[in-house]
Structure formats: structure tokens, C-alpha cells
Amino acid sequence: MKKSRSSTASRLFTARAPLAALGLKLRSLKLFETISQHVSIKQKTIKHTPLEKLTDAFIAILSGAHGLAEINTRVRTDTALQRAFGRESCAEQSVVQETLSACTAENVAQMEHAMDELFRTHSQAFGLDYQAGLQLLDVDMSGLPCGPQAEHAAYGYFGRDNIRYGRQMGRIVASHYEEVVVDRVYPGNLQLRDTLPHLIEAGEKTLELDEAKRARKVLRMDAGGGNFNNVNYLLKRGYHIHCKDYSAKRAANLSKYVRQWFVNPQHPDRQLGWIVAGSAGYVRGVERLVMKWRKKNGQTCHHILISTLQPADVWQLLGQPSEMVDDPQAVAIAYAKLYDLRGGTIEIELKESKQGIGLTKRNKKSYSGQQMVMLLGQLAHNVIVWAKEWLVADAPKLKRYGVARMVRDVLQVSGFLELEAAGKIKRIVLNQAAALARHCAKSWQALLKHEQVRVILGET
């Protein structure tokens, strides 16, 4: 007698079937096995190991949770999602919180080492051909507001949140690939001028930069990292720089050494001019471009753009032909444009992390716990970026999607996981009513080809 389908297989509903598919892929890449080889949290195991609880937190972040309390509603109630990530059950959110609070500075260092290994293994930025051209890294700080009782919380400047208590996060982004190279947490009263050397050293370790590789890297920063000491530190290390000078007052004083001003067509209210005076005080030669504009209140603002790049280098980084390298106005506009694009890279990546994976919403009183949460967020950000790269060949529409849309739209499609009698996932059924399910089904199928898991469309 032929066995019925229900006797040989079972179906598990999930609100996030594509995320389950991604979980299967991450298991095949042994993502958390790499972390388990480095991270050892000294905490008693009752039902779930510390690493399993970190996994639950990671799944929650990927599912769009902006608070760890959402583990209970997004992961613990979704048996299919747990199974896809190799979990038989999910820890209660308060237990996960306890594990994060139990993390020490040693655990953070272990996790950073694991993150470095994962980045070197899976990122595009690490495997670059350094002879093909210069590579652009963006550096910035972003506020992490929190309560005054949190460890290393300090009174500081937090942008739109103004002056309040919090911590700061330093980030380096591989600009052309949208990958986060390093994230680091600092006390709230520090800014980029204070943390830049430490942040750069962390990036050098992750990317394994020697002298030759540093000479092919361009560091782009806002004025926060543009004081004499920081600029000279980077110049001595052999980097190219493209950043604003820290002092607006110095910019106003040096503007008198500009012989010719050019109007910037993209910003008609802004004028550009090259400083003809020497670059005294810097350990290597730099080009300095004054940018000035008038505010609505009539006040004139000045900034200096400091750069070690040659005009041909600027056009190469812009992806444009360098046919007007002898035209001072065209060169000035190109230098300014390269800096302006900073707003479309690291500032956008920070915004995407905040909106998509709740970067600023998860606060731990423990400083080490906060660092672990941040590192899990960094990993989630990069996994989503890598997932987009894996899928985009068969779903080119995703190329313009950021982290927020990937989490909100691409990974949030309902469906079923079909399991064999032995419990192995054999098929993922995506809700055919979802437009992105139809658009991405072929991509998910190709992604899981080696895992021998079929991805189809169906009714849910």
C-alpha cells in the first residue's frame, strides 16, 4: 500500500521562508562553527549553550528585530526558522540577555577574531586585486544613545539627539561593496578625532594591510578625523586620504590664498578654489581645496578638502574617464564630488543598519555585552550584503536594494518548509502571491543547489 505524503513528510509554516533559505546557506558555510572555534563564554549550560543563545540573537536581528525582547515573538514562535538555522528550539529572550551580560572583554576579543576570519573568508573587499586600482574605505562615527547607568555611557554629542548620555560607534566601510570592515564601541564623550588611530588599527588587522596594501587604500572621512595629528598619522602609515580639515577657522583664513574661484554646477551656491600656499605641517604633500557657501542667514562658511590623490585617481574612483586632468575647474569639481559621495556610502550604510537591523535600539548595561550585540549586528549587516550579492545574478532588481529593504521585503515572505521523515529539510515553498517571491524564487533555488533543497512557489 502506498504511503500517504503526510506519513513520510511534514510541513512547517514560517512567516520568513526566504530567511529560512538563507539560514540553510549559512549552515553550509559553517558560519557559527567558525565563531564556536574562537568564542568561549564561561556560563553554565542548562538547556541552551551560550553559542546557541548568540545564534538566537543573530536570527532575531536578521529577522528585523529592533530589540532582543523580540526573540520571543520572531524566533521562539517560528519552529521552521529555528530548524533552518540548525536549532531545535529557541531560548527565552531573558536567558539570551543574561548570556550577553555574562560576556567579558576576553569574549569580545575572541568574537572580533572570529569576525575577522569570517570577513576574510566571505567578503569581496578582502580578496581585491590591489594592482587594479585604489580602494576606497569610508570612516565615520555614529551615536548609540543609552541611559546614564550603562557602563561607559558618557555625556556627549549625538547628532539629532543633541547632547545626552550614550556611547559612540566607530565604523569602517568598504565603500564599493557596502561591507562593514569593523565596528567598534567607544565611550559617549569621544569623537572620531579621539578614536581614529584605534579604529584604523582594527581595520588594518581585519584586512591584513601591509605597507604596500596601505598605499593602495584611500580613507575618506568628514572633518572629525581631519586634524593635523590624525592626518599626519595616516600619511605616515602610507594611506591616501580624502577628508575635510577639522578647523573651519583655518579654512576661512587660508581662503585668501585662493587665486581663482569656480562655481560648482551641481551646487550653484557653492564655490571651489585651490589653495596655492604650500602644505606646511603635513609629513607628505597634499592638495587643498577650499569649499565656501553662504548660509540663509548671510554667514559665509568655509571648509578645506585635504587630499593626496592625483586627478586621474579621483576620476578612477568616480568610475569616469579622466579626459580633463588639466582643467582646474573640472578637477576641483571632481574632487568635491568624490567627497560628496561619502553621504551615499557610509552615511547610508549607517542609516540602513539603524532602520534595517535596529543598530541603535539594542542597549546593554554591560559594556562587553554591548560590544557583542554590536558585533552580531555587524555580522548580520554583512550577511545581508553577501546574500544580495549571491542572489543578484538571477534577480538583478535586488541590486538597488539596501539592508533595510532586504530585511523588510526580500526576507519577509511567508511559506512552508517541507521535511523528510528523518527531519531533513527537502523543500521550501514560497508564497506565490508575494511579488518578490516570484522574482527571487530562481535565485533561492540556485543558492541552495548544493544543499539539495528545492525552492518552489505555492499557496500558503
C-alpha angles and dihedrals in degrees: 000000000000114000117238119245092244091059094057102035142024135209126223121195120223133179089214109046095157089052088053088053089051089050090057090051092050090050090054089052089052091231098163093036086065090052092047090056091060109026122072115172113192101226131126114258115223104158106338128037119234090251091053089053090051087052091054090051090049092051090050091052091050090050090058101261111161092190131038089233086073089071086088094055102033104036111013092057094045108078092173092056091049091051093050091055092047097259123132092196140354130248119241112260096245090055090052089050090053091054092051090049089051092058116113134204087262090056090050091053089049091050092048089053090051091048090052091053093048092048093050091049101046110020127098093213095064096053096051124141100241092195093060093072146300118312122221125223122183120209126195147142129236130190124247104196115207142152122291092247093064116108112265091005108148139177107264148131116293105176111237089010087060118201113353144116120295149099130268130233123210117205137187117197128193092228103205093049102036089231122145108232096186139352120195132180121224136177114281097248094061126092134190092277088062100041104035099101092049092047093048092049089053090051092049090053094049094047094036091230118190124184094277093050093046088056088061095051124093116202114206118193142157123246091283090081097035105092121121096258095050095043092049091047090056093043091052089050088057100247127143112236135202109179146124123265113253095229119072088182091058088049091055091048094048094047088084088070091064111105099186132027125206129200114234106227092205089052107028092182091058127080127199130204138170118237108232095194118098122266098249115181097032119106092220132033116273136182116232124203121188117217116193134176138163122246123222089259090059096254116137116227125203132195130174121220111210117201139167092192126114117228092253089054091053093052091046090054090047090051092236133124114265098225098134103050090133095053108094093200095049090047092049091050091049092051091049092046092052089055093044090056087067086083089061095052123034095016089051092045090052090048091048091051091050095048100034105039103015098248095176098036102072111076126174123192089218113078093214090047090053090050091052091049090050092050091051087051091050090052091048091051092052094044090055091048090049091046090055090051091050092050102038096081091070096025107042090170088076093064091087094046119108128207093274094055092043090055096038101040114012099044097036101077119124123232147124136277113215115208132197120235089265090057098253115140108243103167141019118206115202122203103261091206090069112090094212091050090059091044096049104033093098091049093052090047091053091046093056097040094110091046088058092232119138121219116203140162121250146141119289 
